[in-house]
Amino acid sequence: MAHTLRTITIGSLALLAGLRMPASAQKQPSGPQVLTIYSDVDDSEQPYGLYLPKNFDEHRKYPLVVMLHGALSNHRLELKRVFGKSNLPGENDLEASRYFPKWDDVDYIVVTPFSRGTMGYQGIAEKDVWDVVADVKRRFPIDEDRTYLTGLSMGGGGTLWIGLTRPDVWAAIAPVCPAPPFGTVERAPNVLHVPVHFFQGGADPVVNPEGTRQWRRRLQDLGTNVEYTEYPGVQHNSWENAYADEAIFKWFGQFKRNRFPDRVRFVTDQYAYPGAYWVAFDHLTPGTFAKIDAEFRAPNRVEITTTDLDAFTLNLAGHPKFTRGKPVQIAVDGKSITASGDSISLHRQDGAWVAGKYERSAGLKRPGLEGPMSEVIGKRHVYVFGTAGSPSREEMQARREAANRAAAFGGNTQTGGRLLLSMRAIPDAQVRPSDYESSDLVLFGTKETNTVIAKLADKLPLHLAPNSKDYGLLYVYPVNGHDILVSSGLPWFPITDGVPQPGAVGRGGQRPDISLGIDLLPTVQRALTKFGDYLLFQGTPSNVIVQGRFDDHWRISPADLEKMKSTGVVTSN
């Protein structure tokens, strides 16, 4: 018996050894198809389109093209679009999504994330893009020096946003009739080493052609390699020209990523985007754009200028102008510093730059916990309404409806788009230990009406007095390694449909200049992008008493706190 068991074990091991393949190997058919990723945002499966070359070889690396779809479109349509395939005469998008036609083979792997639908490419949708890229790299052998990004309309704007926030990933990007989100323009200096090709219809009624022309001029002035193609008389369907005959693959094929450029120029106001290439930001003020311009002037000699940056690290290993074991001469904002090592950190001390790693003390804003409020809805979170305080049936229903409406993410009144997203809205009694451990929380009510707020009361900085019916207090604050978004009193959105939402379109209620940015989140979530870290209002969110950002230590300014307390409805810990 023992001999038989041993024989089976050895045979099984031999079989397993014979089946062993490279980690990147993936048995998928060639051609267009749909795969899914698991999203930990809402425990869902999210689809993406995939194209594998005809003679796919798991033992060689392939260039990757990431294609981002436009508003009211999807991953299946965009996989056709990037190969130059448009709808047939009389065919609508729903009909065109049902099948993949034949097209000429290209020696690229192509992916088209669905990214929830018409959501733009920030927050959860942006995370989906990176999750898809990670999934493709796990499944297939990808040449990371030949990874490219393109997209049309909303996806063209996403191409700019994702390309500018993480420029060191891409060999080249191609925005087609781009509608970028807010905050993209300020990051224009970041694509110094990423070739950009804009495509635009000259008669586009949706994306103002002058806005795209401004982008071309802006990047040219900054020294980026920019190409611009405008199609006279063409309206918003300029992608039919841009992707015709699979020309985009030929354009991408000219470029490889520069991993170690001599010069790094980077701008950010978030720890979420902490640097590029061989420069990493260690300390900045979230919400204020920090800038660096670092350049090798000679071997082991770097000149740097900064703005609103307090600490950074130079990761020099592998750079052709860095010689390990020799000192590095650094001139930073006019100060000379000599340092050694593959990784060199500098920080401000008493207003002057000194060598040494910045040590972040406990309680400071940091990556993942930096605000503003909109960061909560960009990751896994749960909406919690209160059941305490002996509410009437009508009051209980209103509490439940507020949480359900915030969690819905069901539609976008600006575009009519629907989102493939399912967030939880639960009563306080149903919050489980796993929710505290894995999720941010959006808490409706006060410590008197919501038992979760009561449980965390001593850790939260602000509280709205009971029965303050004319006021709304809203703020984000870190507790136990997660963001807590507290909404006390009036919610920041109307509970019933048909009530105008302040700032629903653009900023200040105006249709934005397409070159400056748009916001495609649903109305309820879109409002959060405008409020900072805290807001106290009376009546409606447009009647602001005070709003702003907590400082680096998560403290409210004395002046803002005094304004809050002067109302008689806010107390602080």
C-alpha positions in Angstrom: 0.0 0.0 0.0 2.8 2.4 0.9 4.6 1.5 -2.2 1.5 2.2 -4.3 1.0 5.7 -2.7 4.7 6.6 -3.3 4.4 5.6 -7.0 1.3 7.7 -7.4 3.0 10.7 -5.8 6.1 10.5 -7.9 4.0 10.1 -11.1 1.9 13.1 -10.1 5.0 15.3 -9.6 6.3 14.2 -13.0 3.1 15.1 -14.6 3.0 18.5 -13.0 6.6 19.1 -14.0 5.7 18.3 -17.6 2.9 20.8 -17.5 4.9 23.6 -16.0 4.9 26.7 -18.2 6.2 30.2 -18.0 4.3 32.4 -15.4 3.2 34.7 -18.3 1.7 31.9 -20.4 -2.0 32.1 -21.0 -4.0 29.8 -23.3 -6.4 32.1 -25.0 -7.6 32.0 -28.6 -6.1 34.6 -31.0 -8.2 37.5 -32.2 -10.8 39.7 -30.4 -12.5 38.5 -27.2 -13.7 39.6 -23.8 -12.1 38.8 -20.4 -12.9 40.0 -16.9 -11.1 41.2 -13.8 -12.2 40.9 -10.2 -12.7 44.4 -8.7 -12.2 44.7 -5.0 -14.0 48.1 -5.1 -17.4 46.4 -5.2 -16.6 42.7 -5.4 -17.6 42.5 -9.0 -16.4 41.1 -12.3 -15.6 43.9 -14.7 -15.2 43.2 -18.5 -12.5 44.3 -20.9 -11.9 43.7 -24.5 -8.7 41.9 -25.6 -7.0 41.3 -28.9 -4.3 38.7 -29.3 -2.2 38.5 -32.5 -2.9 35.7 -34.9 0.3 33.7 -34.3 0.6 34.6 -30.6 3.8 33.2 -29.1 3.8 32.9 -25.3 7.7 33.0 -25.3 8.1 36.5 -26.7 7.2 39.9 -25.5 4.5 41.9 -27.3 3.8 45.7 -27.4 0.6 46.7 -25.6 -2.0 49.2 -26.7 -4.5 50.4 -24.1 -7.6 51.9 -25.8 -10.1 54.0 -23.7 -13.7 54.2 -24.9 -15.9 57.4 -25.1 -19.1 58.3 -23.3 -22.0 56.0 -23.9 -19.7 53.4 -25.5 -18.1 50.2 -24.3 -15.1 47.9 -24.4 -16.5 45.9 -27.3 -17.1 48.9 -29.6 -13.7 50.4 -28.8 -11.9 47.2 -29.7 -13.5 47.6 -33.1 -12.9 51.4 -33.3 -9.1 51.1 -32.6 -8.8 48.7 -35.6 -10.7 51.2 -37.8 -14.0 49.4 -37.8 -17.1 51.6 -37.6 -20.8 50.8 -37.4 -22.3 49.5 -40.6 -24.8 51.8 -42.4 -27.9 52.0 -40.4 -26.4 50.0 -37.5 -26.7 51.4 -33.9 -24.1 51.0 -31.2 -26.0 48.2 -29.5 -26.2 46.2 -32.7 -22.5 46.9 -33.4 -21.5 45.6 -30.0 -22.8 42.1 -30.6 -20.1 40.9 -32.9 -16.4 41.4 -33.9 -15.8 41.6 -37.7 -12.6 40.3 -39.3 -9.7 42.8 -39.5 -6.1 42.7 -40.5 -3.8 41.2 -37.9 -1.3 43.4 -36.0 1.6 42.3 -33.9 0.2 44.0 -30.8 -1.8 42.9 -27.8 -4.7 45.4 -27.4 -6.9 45.9 -24.4 -10.1 48.0 -24.0 -11.2 48.5 -20.4 -14.9 49.0 -19.8 -14.2 51.1 -16.7 -17.8 51.2 -15.5 -19.2 53.0 -18.5 -19.7 56.7 -18.8 -17.7 57.7 -15.6 -14.6 59.4 -16.9 -11.2 58.0 -16.1 -10.6 59.2 -12.6 -11.3 57.4 -9.3 -12.8 54.0 -9.6 -12.8 54.0 -13.5 -9.1 55.0 -13.4 -8.4 52.1 -11.0 -10.1 49.7 -13.3 -7.7 50.8 -16.1 -4.7 50.0 -14.0 -6.3 46.7 -12.8 -6.8 45.7 -16.4 -3.2 46.6 -17.3 -2.0 44.5 -14.4 -4.2 41.6 -15.3 -2.9 41.6 -18.9 0.7 41.7 -17.7 0.0 38.8 -15.4 -1.6 36.7 -18.2 0.6 37.6 -21.2 4.3 38.6 -22.0 4.3 42.4 -22.4 7.1 44.6 -23.5 6.9 47.4 -20.9 9.1 49.7 -23.1 6.5 49.5 -25.8 3.3 50.2 -24.0 0.9 52.8 -25.6 -2.3 54.6 -24.7 -5.1 56.0 -26.8 -8.7 56.8 -26.5 -11.5 58.9 -28.0 -13.7 61.7 -26.6 -14.1 60.9 -22.9 -11.4 58.3 -23.5 -9.2 60.8 -25.2 -9.5 62.9 -22.1 -8.7 59.8 -20.0 -5.6 59.3 -22.2 -4.4 62.7 -21.2 -5.2 62.2 -17.5 -3.7 58.8 -17.2 -0.8 59.6 -19.5 0.1 62.8 -17.6 -0.3 61.4 -14.1 2.0 58.4 -14.8 4.1 59.4 -17.8 6.9 56.9 -17.1 4.6 54.0 -18.0 4.0 55.0 -21.6 6.1 55.0 -24.8 3.6 57.3 -26.6 0.0 58.5 -26.3 -2.7 59.4 -28.8 -5.7 61.4 -27.6 -8.5 61.6 -30.2 -11.0 64.5 -29.8 -10.1 64.6 -26.1 -12.4 65.8 -23.3 -10.0 65.7 -20.3 -11.1 65.9 -16.6 -10.4 68.8 -14.3 -6.8 69.0 -13.1 -5.2 67.7 -16.3 -3.9 71.0 -17.6 -1.7 71.6 -14.6 0.1 68.3 -15.3 1.0 69.2 -18.8 4.8 69.5 -17.9 4.9 65.8 -17.1 4.9 64.4 -20.6 8.3 65.9 -21.6 9.5 62.5 -22.8 6.2 61.0 -24.1 5.3 61.7 -27.7 1.7 62.9 -28.1 -0.4 62.8 -31.3 -3.7 64.7 -31.2 -6.5 63.9 -33.6 -9.5 66.4 -33.9 -12.4 67.1 -36.1 -12.4 70.7 -37.3 -16.2 71.0 -37.1 -16.6 69.0 -33.8 -19.7 70.3 -31.9 -18.9 68.3 -28.8 -15.2 68.9 -28.2 -14.2 72.4 -29.1 -11.4 72.1 -31.7 -9.8 75.2 -30.3 -9.4 73.4 -27.0 -7.4 70.6 -28.6 -5.4 73.2 -30.5 -4.6 74.9 -27.2 -3.3 71.5 -25.9 -1.0 71.2 -28.9 0.4 74.6 -28.4 0.7 74.1 -24.6 2.7 70.9 -25.0 4.8 72.3 -27.8 5.8 75.3 -25.7 6.9 72.8 -23.0 9.1 70.9 -25.3 7.0 67.8 -25.8 7.2 65.9 -29.2 3.7 66.8 -30.4 1.9 65.9 -33.6 -1.5 67.3 -34.5 -4.0 66.1 -37.2 -7.2 68.0 -37.8 -9.8 66.9 -40.2 -11.6 69.9 -41.8 -15.4 69.6 -41.8 -15.3 66.4 -39.6 -17.5 66.5 -36.6 -17.2 64.4 -33.4 -16.5 61.1 -35.3 -12.9 62.0 -36.0 -11.8 58.6 -34.7 -13.0 57.1 -38.0 -10.2 59.0 -39.6 -7.7 58.7 -36.8 -7.9 54.9 -36.6 -8.5 54.1 -40.3 -6.5 51.3 -41.8 -5.0 50.5 -38.4 -2.7 53.5 -38.8 -2.4 54.1 -35.1 -0.3 51.0 -34.7 2.2 52.2 -37.3 2.5 55.5 -35.5 3.0 53.8 -32.1 5.6 51.5 -33.6 8.1 54.4 -33.9 8.5 54.8 -30.2 10.0 53.1 -27.2 9.9 54.2 -23.6 12.8 56.2 -22.2 13.3 54.7 -18.8 16.1 57.0 -17.8 15.8 60.4 -19.3 18.4 63.0 -18.4 15.7 65.4 -17.3 12.6 64.8 -15.2 10.0 67.5 -14.9 7.0 66.6 -12.8 4.0 68.3 -11.2 1.5 66.8 -8.8 -0.8 67.8 -5.9 -1.5 64.3 -4.7 0.5 61.6 -3.1 -1.5 59.2 -5.3 0.8 60.4 -8.2 4.1 60.7 -6.3 6.7 61.1 -9.1 8.1 59.7 -12.3 11.2 58.0 -13.7 14.0 58.5 -11.2 12.3 61.2 -9.0 9.9 60.5 -6.2 8.0 63.1 -4.0 8.2 62.3 -0.3 6.4 65.3 1.2 4.1 67.9 -0.3 0.9 69.7 0.7 -2.1 67.8 -0.8 -4.1 70.2 -2.9 -1.2 72.5 -3.7 0.8 71.7 -6.9 4.3 70.8 -6.1 6.9 70.9 -8.9 10.4 69.6 -9.7 12.7 70.0 -12.6 15.7 67.8 -12.2 18.4 67.3 -14.8 21.8 65.5 -15.2 24.2 68.2 -16.4 27.1 65.7 -16.4 27.9 62.3 -14.9 27.0 62.3 -11.2 26.0 66.0 -11.4 22.3 67.0 -11.0 20.7 70.4 -11.0 17.2 70.7 -9.5 14.7 73.5 -9.0 11.5 73.0 -6.9 8.3 74.7 -6.1 6.1 73.9 -3.0 8.0 70.7 -2.5 9.4 69.7 1.0 11.1 66.3 0.4 12.0 64.1 -2.5 14.2 61.1 -3.4 16.4 60.5 -6.5 16.5 56.8 -7.5 19.6 56.7 -9.6 20.4 53.0 -10.0 20.5 52.1 -13.7 20.8 55.7 -15.0 23.6 55.9 -17.6 24.9 59.1 -16.1 25.2 57.7 -12.6 28.3 55.9 -11.5 27.8 53.8 -8.4 30.3 54.3 -5.6 31.1 57.9 -6.6 29.6 61.0 -4.9 26.8 62.9 -6.6 27.0 66.7 -6.8 23.5 68.1 -6.4 22.5 71.8 -6.9 19.0 72.2 -5.5 17.4 75.6 -5.6 20.8 77.2 -5.6 22.2 75.1 -2.7 25.1 72.6 -3.3 24.9 69.2 -1.6 27.2 66.2 -2.0 25.6 62.8 -1.3 26.2 59.1 -2.1 24.2 56.0 -2.9 21.8 54.6 -5.4 18.9 56.4 -3.7 19.5 59.9 -2.4 16.9 61.7 -0.4 16.7 65.4 0.4 14.3 67.4 2.6 13.8 70.9 3.9 15.0 71.6 7.4 14.5 75.1 8.8 13.8 76.3 5.3 17.0 74.9 3.8 17.7 71.7 1.8 19.7 68.9 3.6 20.5 65.4 2.7 18.6 62.7 4.5 15.4 60.7 4.3 12.2 62.5 5.3 10.6 60.8 8.2 6.9 61.2 8.2 5.5 61.5 11.8 2.4 59.7 12.8 -0.9 61.4 12.0 0.3 63.3 9.0 -1.4 63.2 5.6 0.1 60.4 3.6 -0.5 58.3 0.5 -4.0 56.8 0.7 -5.0 59.2 3.4 -4.7 62.7 2.1 -8.2 63.9 1.2 -10.2 65.4 -0.4 -13.7 64.0 0.0 -13.7 62.7 -3.5 -10.9 60.2 -2.7 -13.4 58.2 -0.6 -15.6 57.4 -3.6 -12.6 56.5 -5.7 -12.0 53.2 -3.8 -13.8 50.6 -1.8 -16.4 52.2 0.5 -19.7 51.5 2.2 -22.6 53.9 2.8 -24.0 53.7 6.3 -27.3 55.3 7.6 -28.2 55.6 11.3 -31.0 53.8 13.1 -30.6 55.3 16.5 -32.6 58.1 18.2 -36.1 56.5 17.9 -36.8 57.9 14.4 -40.3 58.0 13.1 -41.2 55.8 10.1 -40.9 58.8 7.8 -37.5 59.9 9.3 -36.2 56.3 9.0 -37.2 56.2 5.4 -35.5 59.6 4.7 -32.3 58.3 6.3 -32.4 55.1 4.2 -33.1 57.0 1.0 -30.2 59.4 1.5 -27.7 56.5 1.8 -29.3 54.6 -1.1 -29.2 57.7 -3.4 -25.5 58.3 -2.6 -24.7 54.6 -3.2 -26.6 54.3 -6.4 -24.0 55.5 -8.9 -26.7 54.4 -11.3 -26.8 57.1 -13.9 -25.2 60.4 -15.1 -27.7 63.1 -15.7 -25.2 65.0 -17.8 -24.8 62.2 -20.3 -27.5 59.6 -19.7 -24.9 57.0 -19.2 -25.3 54.0 -16.8 -22.5 52.6 -14.7 -21.6 49.0 -14.0 -21.1 49.6 -10.3 -22.8 48.2 -7.2 -22.0 49.9 -3.8 -23.6 48.9 -0.5 -25.9 51.0 1.6 -26.6 49.5 5.0 -27.9 50.4 8.4 -25.4 51.1 11.2 -26.3 47.8 13.0 -25.1 45.8 9.9 -21.6 47.2 9.8 -19.3 44.2 10.3 -15.7 44.0 11.5 -14.6 43.2 8.0 -16.1 46.5 6.8 -14.0 48.5 9.2 -10.9 46.5 8.1 -11.4 46.6 4.3 -13.5 49.7 3.5 -13.8 53.4 3.8 -17.1 54.5 5.3 -19.6 57.2 4.3 -21.6 57.8 7.5 -24.9 59.7 7.5 -26.2 61.3 10.6 -24.7 62.4 13.9 -23.4 60.6 17.0 -27.0 60.7 18.3 -28.5 59.1 15.3 -25.8 56.8 13.9 -24.1 54.2 16.2 -21.0 54.0 14.0 -20.4 57.8 14.4 -21.0 57.4 18.1 -18.5 54.6 18.3 -15.9 56.7 16.5 -16.9 60.0 18.1 -13.7 60.6 20.1 -11.6 60.1 17.0 -13.6 62.5 14.8 -12.8 66.2 14.9 -16.2 67.8 14.3 -19.8 67.1 15.3 -23.1 68.7 14.3 -25.5 69.4 17.1 -28.7 67.3 17.2 -31.7 68.8 15.4 -29.7 71.3 13.3 -32.2 71.0 10.6 -31.0 73.9 8.5 -27.3 72.9 8.3 -25.2 70.3 6.6 -21.7 69.3 7.9 -19.5 67.2 5.6 -15.9 66.2 6.0 -13.4 63.5 5.4 -11.1 62.3 8.2 -8.7 59.3 8.7 -9.6 56.7 11.3 -7.7 53.4 11.8 -6.1 53.6 8.4 -9.2 54.3 6.4 -11.0 57.4 5.3 -14.3 58.3 7.0 -16.7 60.6 5.2 -19.2 62.1 7.7 -22.4 63.7 6.4 -24.4 65.2 9.3 -27.6 67.2 9.0 -28.6 68.1 5.5 -27.0 65.8 2.8 -24.9 67.4 0.1 -27.5 66.4 -2.6 -31.2 66.5 -3.0 -33.1 63.4 -1.8 -35.7 63.6 -4.5 -35.3 63.9 -8.3 -36.0 67.1 -10.1 -34.2 69.4 -7.6 -31.3 71.3 -9.2 -27.9 70.4 -7.9 -25.5 73.3 -7.5 -22.4 72.9 -9.6 -23.7 69.9 -11.5 -22.2 71.0 -14.8 -18.6 72.2 -14.8 -17.5 74.6 -12.1 -19.7 77.4 -10.9 -22.6 76.0 -12.9 -21.1 76.9 -16.3 -20.3 74.7 -19.2 -16.5 74.3 -18.9 -14.0 75.0 -21.6 -13.2 71.6 -22.9 -9.5 72.3 -22.7 -9.7 72.9 -19.0 -11.7 69.9 -18.0 -15.1 68.2 -17.5 -16.5 66.0 -14.8 -18.5 62.9 -15.9 -19.3 61.5 -12.5 -23.0 61.1 -11.6 -24.5 64.2 -10.0 -24.3 63.1 -6.4 -20.7 62.0 -6.6 -19.7 64.9 -8.9 -20.6 67.4 -6.1 -17.9 65.8 -3.8 -15.2 66.8 -6.2 -15.8 70.5 -5.5 -15.7 70.6 -1.7 -12.2 69.9 -0.4 -11.8 68.2 3.0 -14.7 69.9 4.9 -17.8 71.9 4.2 -20.4 73.6 6.4 -23.4 75.0 4.6 -26.9 76.3 5.5 -29.9 75.4 3.4 -28.1 74.2 0.3 -24.4 73.4 -0.5 -24.3 76.6 -2.6 -24.8 78.6 0.6 -21.3 77.9 2.0 -20.4 79.0 5.6 -16.9 77.6 5.4 -15.1 75.0 3.3 -11.4 74.1 2.9 -8.6 71.6 3.4 -7.2 70.3 6.7 -3.5 71.0 7.1 -0.8 68.3 7.0 -1.7 67.3 10.5 -5.4 67.0 9.7 -6.2 70.1 11.7 -8.8 72.7 10.6 -7.5 76.3 10.5 -8.4 78.4 13.6 -10.3 80.9 11.5 -12.4 78.2 9.8 -13.1 76.5 13.1 -14.2 79.8 14.6 -16.6 80.3 11.7 -18.1 76.9 12.3 -18.5 77.4 16.1 -20.0 80.8 15.7 -23.1 79.2 14.1 -23.8 77.5 17.4 -24.3 74.1 15.7 -20.8 72.7 15.5 -18.6 71.4 18.3 -15.0 70.1 18.0 -12.9 67.5 19.9 
